[in-house]
Amino acid sequence: MSSDSIKLPQPDEISSREKEDAMGAYFMMFATWGIGLPLPVLNLIAAMIYFFINKKNSRYVAFHSLQSLLSQIPVTLINLGLLVWLITILLTDLHFPSSFFVYLVFMILINILYIVYSIAALVRARKGLFYYMPFFGRVSFSRYYGPKAVTRLKPDRENIPPEGF
């Protein structure tokens, strides 16, 4: 199916409530930070709850909620890996191998990248636009706007499907 046959809602067709709900999906990364608990699994749980509560609001909200949730999974696993490794070191020999610091730098870079992508996505979502994160954007788009989910909507003016879809 070509991109021409997939009709996406345009910014003026999306309600303010939908825009705010879609934007809120990306705020889930800060959910536990806001209450002072920087625990990686709690952020993922908050994103899952948000997705399951809001996915029925609209396809636009569902797309952004799913993309936010899916993009948070690898970041959570990377953060959790470092946390488990740190606890293991602290409970055993208190010796930090150099590979620990390499992993720490990797984790910090991944988190910065994730925050940048999430902020870009939440700003675009608030404007009623689609933002396709690498890989997760295609998966989310396919689920809610792909060939099996296509409905007749008004013609595209600004939003378009990701490249090659």
C-alpha positions in Angstrom: 0.0 0.0 0.0 1.4 3.4 -0.9 1.7 6.5 1.3 -0.9 8.2 -0.9 -3.8 6.0 0.3 -3.1 6.5 4.0 -5.0 9.5 5.2 -3.8 11.0 8.5 -5.6 13.5 10.7 -4.3 17.0 10.3 -3.4 19.3 13.2 -6.6 21.3 12.8 -8.6 18.1 12.9 -7.2 16.9 16.2 -8.8 18.2 19.4 -6.8 20.0 22.1 -7.6 17.2 24.5 -6.1 14.6 22.1 -3.0 16.8 21.6 -2.5 17.1 25.3 -3.1 13.3 25.9 -0.6 12.5 23.2 1.9 14.9 24.7 1.3 13.4 28.1 2.5 10.0 26.8 6.0 11.3 26.5 5.9 12.8 30.0 5.8 9.3 31.4 9.6 9.2 31.3 9.6 11.8 34.0 6.8 10.2 36.0 8.9 8.7 38.8 11.6 11.4 38.6 8.8 13.9 39.5 8.1 12.1 42.8 11.8 11.6 43.5 12.2 8.0 42.6 14.6 7.5 39.7 13.8 3.8 39.4 13.8 2.6 35.8 11.0 0.0 36.1 8.6 2.5 37.6 8.8 4.7 34.6 8.0 1.8 32.3 5.0 0.8 34.5 3.8 4.4 34.4 4.1 4.4 30.6 2.2 1.0 30.4 -0.6 2.3 32.5 -0.9 5.5 30.5 -1.0 3.5 27.2 -3.7 1.1 28.4 -5.8 3.9 29.8 -5.5 6.3 26.8 -5.2 4.0 23.8 -9.0 4.1 23.4 -9.2 7.9 23.3 -8.2 8.1 19.6 -5.8 6.6 17.1 -3.6 9.7 17.4 -3.3 9.4 21.2 -2.8 5.6 20.8 0.0 6.1 18.3 1.9 8.5 20.5 1.3 6.4 23.7 2.5 3.2 22.0 5.6 4.9 20.5 6.5 6.3 23.9 6.0 3.0 25.6 8.0 1.0 23.1 10.9 3.5 23.1 11.0 3.3 26.9 11.6 -0.5 27.0 15.2 -0.6 25.8 16.1 2.5 27.9 14.6 0.9 30.9 16.5 -2.4 30.3 19.8 -0.5 29.9 19.2 1.5 33.1 18.1 -1.6 35.0 21.2 -3.5 33.9 23.4 -0.8 35.3 21.4 -0.7 38.6 21.7 -4.4 39.0 25.4 -4.3 38.2 25.9 -1.5 40.7 24.0 -3.3 43.5 26.0 -6.5 42.8 29.3 -4.6 43.1 28.2 -2.9 46.3 27.2 -6.1 47.9 30.3 -8.1 46.9 33.8 -6.7 46.5 33.3 -3.0 46.0 35.6 -3.2 43.0 34.4 -1.3 39.9 35.8 -2.7 36.7 36.6 -0.3 33.9 33.8 -1.9 31.8 31.3 -0.6 34.4 32.3 3.0 33.6 32.1 2.3 29.9 28.6 0.9 30.4 27.8 4.0 32.6 28.8 6.4 29.8 26.8 4.3 27.3 23.8 4.4 29.6 24.1 8.2 30.0 24.3 8.7 26.2 21.3 6.5 25.6 19.3 8.4 28.2 20.2 11.8 26.7 19.3 10.5 23.2 16.0 9.2 24.6 15.2 12.5 26.3 16.0 14.5 23.2 13.8 12.3 21.0 11.0 12.3 23.6 11.0 16.1 23.9 10.9 16.5 20.1 8.0 14.0 20.0 6.0 15.7 22.8 6.4 19.1 21.2 5.2 17.8 17.9 2.4 15.8 19.5 1.2 19.0 21.2 1.1 20.7 17.8 -1.0 17.9 16.4 1.9 16.5 14.3 3.3 13.1 14.0 6.9 12.4 15.0 8.4 9.1 14.0 11.1 7.9 16.3 13.6 5.4 14.7 12.0 1.9 14.5 9.4 2.6 17.2 7.6 5.2 15.0 7.2 2.6 12.2 5.9 0.0 14.6 3.4 2.4 16.2 2.3 3.8 12.8 1.7 0.3 11.4 -0.4 -0.6 14.4 -2.7 2.4 14.3 -2.5 3.8 10.8 -1.0 1.0 8.7 -2.7 -0.9 5.9 -4.9 -3.0 8.3 -6.0 0.1 10.2 -6.7 2.5 7.3 -10.0 4.4 7.4 -11.3 7.1 5.1 -10.2 10.5 6.4 -9.8 13.9 4.9 -6.9 14.4 2.4 -3.4 14.9 3.8 -2.1 18.5 3.9 0.8 18.3 6.3 1.2 14.9 8.1 2.6 12.0 6.0 3.4 8.4 6.8 7.1 7.5 7.5 9.3 7.0 4.5 8.8 3.7 2.6 5.4 2.9 4.2 
